Amino acid sequence: MIEYRVDDLARRAGVSVRNVRVYQDRGLLPPPRREGRTGWYNESHLARLSLISSMLNRGYTFATISELLTAAQYGMRVEDVLAGGKSVGSDVRHLSRADMDAVFAGAISDADLQRGVELGVIAADGDGYRIDNPLLVEAARLLAEAGIPVAHTLDEAEGVRRDLDDVAGRFVALITDRFVSDGQDPFDTDARAVADVAELVNRLRPLAHRTVTALFAEAMDRRITLTMEDIVTKFGGSAGPADGQAS
């Protein structure tokens, strides 16, 4: 795969180096591969810059571009984000109790809403609810539409949150174990080391997020494939010619 330094990438994409940095800071452009002090960008970065430029030329704002890219990343439909119908986009921040019933077609209970508040997915806000995690609410709506109770989705969300806390701990431990030896009092760590830890953690955060997302996508692909194979094996093998018919 062809790789570019930031100057070459900007020139190929027809944008300024400053804009490349801005898009990266806003989360619109994935960070480059680091080799020492040099960042290396590839063809996917070039394609993303072309997409961003095209959307900006069409009048989309940074916020809208970010929302659409996030929707694509999580498999949501673009029309769900733009239409603002039953889906819950990141621009929707408050829903009344009646709105909740409309979104979930009556399949959400007061107990579900209270559980959502306890998990930090939504928050009680006046006569309704503030949406703090629109992606999870949208996922719950989609699953409820397929007949899966909201309570089950919230149970799984709570379990995934615990698992991800462990994953985050592993990433952070990669750094802290390097700077803080076993048995060492963290308060004895010099100020420079503390600053280095903080800087490295901040640089790792977006990379860790994208790494976990990519690994999860791979795991989902494998799991879906295995599940479909099991279904075909289980039900496909029982299918045969009807009684009295030749095989």
C-alpha positions as CSV (number, residue, x, y, z in Angstrom):
1,M,0.0,0.0,0.0
2,I,1.3,3.4,-0.9
3,E,2.1,5.7,2.1
4,Y,2.5,9.4,2.3
5,R,4.0,11.9,4.6
6,V,1.5,14.6,5.6
7,D,2.8,17.1,3.1
8,D,2.5,14.6,0.2
9,L,-1.0,13.5,1.4
10,A,-2.2,17.1,1.6
11,R,-0.8,17.9,-1.9
12,R,-2.4,14.7,-3.4
13,A,-5.8,15.5,-1.7
14,G,-5.7,19.2,-2.7
15,V,-6.0,20.5,0.8
16,S,-3.6,22.3,3.2
17,V,-1.6,20.5,5.8
18,R,-3.4,22.6,8.4
19,N,-6.7,21.2,7.3
20,V,-5.4,17.6,7.5
21,R,-4.5,18.4,11.2
22,V,-7.9,20.0,11.8
23,Y,-9.8,17.0,10.3
24,Q,-7.7,14.7,12.4
25,D,-8.3,16.7,15.6
26,R,-12.0,16.6,15.0
27,G,-12.0,12.8,14.6
28,L,-12.9,12.9,10.9
29,L,-9.6,11.5,9.8
30,P,-7.9,8.5,11.4
31,P,-4.4,9.1,12.8
32,P,-1.5,8.0,10.7
33,R,0.8,5.1,11.3
34,R,3.7,6.3,13.4
35,E,7.3,5.5,12.7
36,G,9.5,7.4,15.1
37,R,8.4,11.1,14.7
38,T,7.0,10.6,11.2
39,G,3.4,9.9,10.5
40,W,2.6,7.8,7.5
41,Y,-0.8,8.1,5.8
42,N,-2.2,5.6,3.2
43,E,-4.7,5.4,0.4
44,S,-7.6,5.1,2.9
45,H,-6.7,8.5,4.3
46,L,-6.6,9.9,0.8
47,A,-10.0,8.5,0.1
48,R,-11.4,9.9,3.4
49,L,-10.0,13.4,2.6
50,S,-11.7,13.2,-0.8
51,L,-15.0,12.3,0.9
52,I,-14.6,15.1,3.5
53,S,-13.8,17.7,0.8
54,S,-16.8,16.6,-1.3
55,M,-19.2,16.8,1.7
56,L,-17.8,20.2,2.7
57,N,-18.3,21.4,-0.9
58,R,-21.9,20.2,-0.7
59,G,-22.5,22.4,2.4
60,Y,-22.3,19.8,5.1
61,T,-20.9,21.0,8.5
62,F,-18.2,19.3,10.4
63,A,-20.8,18.1,12.9
64,T,-22.9,16.5,10.2
65,I,-19.9,14.9,8.5
66,S,-18.8,13.5,11.8
67,E,-22.3,12.2,12.5
68,L,-22.6,10.5,9.1
69,L,-19.2,8.9,9.4
70,T,-20.0,7.6,12.8
71,A,-23.3,6.2,11.5
72,A,-21.5,4.4,8.7
73,Q,-18.9,3.1,11.2
74,Y,-21.7,1.6,13.4
75,G,-23.8,0.3,10.5
76,M,-26.6,2.8,10.8
77,R,-28.4,3.9,7.8
78,V,-27.7,7.4,6.5
79,E,-31.5,8.0,6.0
80,D,-32.0,7.3,9.7
81,V,-29.5,10.0,10.6
82,L,-30.9,12.6,8.1
83,A,-34.6,11.9,8.4
84,G,-34.8,12.2,12.1
85,G,-37.8,9.8,12.1
86,K,-38.0,6.9,14.5
87,S,-34.2,6.7,14.7
88,V,-32.3,8.5,17.4
89,G,-29.4,10.5,15.9
90,S,-26.8,12.3,17.9
91,D,-28.6,15.6,17.4
92,V,-31.6,14.3,19.4
93,R,-31.0,15.2,23.0
94,H,-34.4,15.2,24.6
95,L,-37.5,12.9,24.3
96,S,-40.7,13.0,26.3
97,R,-42.2,9.8,27.7
98,A,-44.7,9.9,24.8
99,D,-41.7,10.3,22.3
100,M,-40.1,7.2,23.9
101,D,-43.2,5.2,23.3
102,A,-43.4,6.4,19.7
103,V,-39.7,5.5,19.1
104,F,-40.0,2.1,20.6
105,A,-43.6,1.5,19.3
106,G,-44.8,1.0,22.9
107,A,-42.2,-1.7,23.6
108,I,-40.4,0.2,26.4
109,S,-41.5,0.1,30.0
110,D,-41.0,2.5,32.9
111,A,-38.6,-0.1,34.4
112,D,-36.6,-0.1,31.2
113,L,-36.3,3.7,31.3
114,Q,-35.2,3.6,34.9
115,R,-32.6,1.0,34.1
116,G,-31.4,3.2,31.2
117,V,-31.0,6.1,33.7
118,E,-29.0,3.9,36.1
119,L,-26.7,2.8,33.3
120,G,-26.2,6.4,32.1
121,V,-27.7,5.8,28.7
122,I,-30.4,8.4,29.4
123,A,-31.0,10.9,32.2
124,A,-34.3,12.2,33.7
125,D,-34.7,15.7,32.3
126,G,-37.8,17.6,33.4
127,D,-40.9,15.9,31.9
128,G,-38.8,13.7,29.7
129,Y,-35.4,12.2,29.2
130,R,-32.0,13.5,27.9
131,I,-30.3,11.1,25.5
132,D,-26.7,10.6,26.6
133,N,-25.9,7.6,24.4
134,P,-27.9,8.0,21.2
135,L,-26.1,5.1,19.5
136,L,-27.1,2.6,22.2
137,V,-30.7,4.0,22.2
138,E,-30.8,3.5,18.5
139,A,-29.5,0.0,18.8
140,A,-32.1,-0.8,21.4
141,R,-34.8,0.6,19.1
142,L,-33.6,-1.5,16.2
143,L,-33.5,-4.7,18.4
144,A,-36.9,-3.9,19.9
145,E,-38.3,-3.6,16.4
146,A,-37.0,-7.1,15.8
147,G,-38.8,-8.4,18.9
148,I,-35.9,-8.4,21.4
149,P,-36.9,-6.8,24.7
150,V,-35.2,-3.6,25.7
151,A,-34.4,-5.1,29.1
152,H,-32.3,-7.8,27.3
153,T,-30.4,-5.2,25.4
154,L,-29.7,-3.2,28.5
155,D,-28.4,-6.4,30.2
156,E,-26.0,-7.0,27.4
157,A,-24.9,-3.4,27.4
158,E,-24.1,-3.6,31.0
159,G,-22.0,-6.8,30.5
160,V,-20.2,-5.2,27.5
161,R,-19.4,-2.2,29.6
162,R,-17.7,-4.4,32.2
163,D,-15.8,-6.2,29.5
164,L,-14.6,-2.9,28.0
165,D,-13.5,-1.6,31.3
166,D,-11.2,-4.6,31.4
167,V,-10.0,-3.9,27.9
168,A,-9.3,-0.2,28.8
169,G,-7.4,-1.4,31.8
170,R,-5.2,-3.5,29.6
171,F,-4.3,-0.7,27.3
172,V,-3.6,1.7,30.1
173,A,-1.5,-0.9,31.9
174,L,0.7,-1.1,28.8
175,I,1.8,2.4,29.6
176,T,1.7,2.5,33.4
177,D,3.7,-0.7,33.8
178,R,6.4,0.9,31.7
179,F,6.7,3.9,34.0
180,V,5.8,2.5,37.4
181,S,7.7,-0.5,38.6
182,D,6.1,-3.2,40.8
183,G,6.1,-2.2,44.4
184,Q,6.9,1.4,43.6
185,D,4.9,4.1,45.2
186,P,3.2,6.0,42.3
187,F,3.6,9.2,44.3
188,D,7.3,8.8,44.1
189,T,7.2,9.0,40.3
190,D,8.9,12.2,39.1
191,A,6.8,15.0,37.4
192,R,8.4,14.4,34.0
193,A,7.3,10.7,34.0
194,V,3.8,11.7,35.1
195,A,3.6,14.1,32.2
196,D,4.9,11.4,29.8
197,V,2.3,9.0,31.0
198,A,-0.5,11.6,30.5
199,E,0.7,12.5,27.0
200,L,1.0,8.9,25.9
201,V,-2.4,7.9,27.3
202,N,-4.0,10.8,25.4
203,R,-2.3,9.8,22.2
204,L,-3.2,6.2,22.7
205,R,-6.9,6.9,23.3
206,P,-8.1,7.4,19.7
207,L,-5.9,4.6,18.5
208,A,-7.2,2.2,21.1
209,H,-10.8,3.1,20.2
210,R,-10.1,2.3,16.5
211,T,-8.2,-0.8,17.3
212,V,-11.0,-2.2,19.5
213,T,-13.6,-1.2,16.9
214,A,-11.6,-3.0,14.2
215,L,-11.1,-6.1,16.3
216,F,-14.8,-6.1,17.3
217,A,-15.8,-5.9,13.6
218,E,-13.6,-8.9,12.9
219,A,-15.0,-10.9,15.8
220,M,-18.6,-10.0,14.7
221,D,-17.8,-11.2,11.2
222,R,-16.4,-14.5,12.5
223,R,-19.3,-15.0,14.9
224,I,-21.9,-14.3,12.3
225,T,-20.3,-16.7,9.9
226,L,-20.1,-19.4,12.5
227,T,-23.7,-18.9,13.6
228,M,-25.0,-19.0,10.0
229,E,-23.0,-22.2,9.5
230,D,-24.6,-23.7,12.6
231,I,-28.0,-22.8,11.4
232,V,-27.5,-24.2,8.0
233,T,-26.1,-27.4,9.4
234,K,-28.9,-27.8,12.0
235,F,-31.8,-27.0,9.7
236,G,-30.4,-27.7,6.3
237,G,-29.6,-31.3,7.1
238,S,-33.2,-32.0,8.1
239,A,-34.6,-30.8,4.8
240,G,-35.2,-33.6,2.3
241,P,-37.7,-34.8,-0.3
242,A,-41.3,-35.1,0.8
243,D,-42.8,-38.5,1.6
244,G,-43.5,-40.5,-1.6
245,Q,-41.2,-38.4,-3.7
246,A,-38.0,-39.7,-5.2
247,S,-34.7,-38.2,-4.0
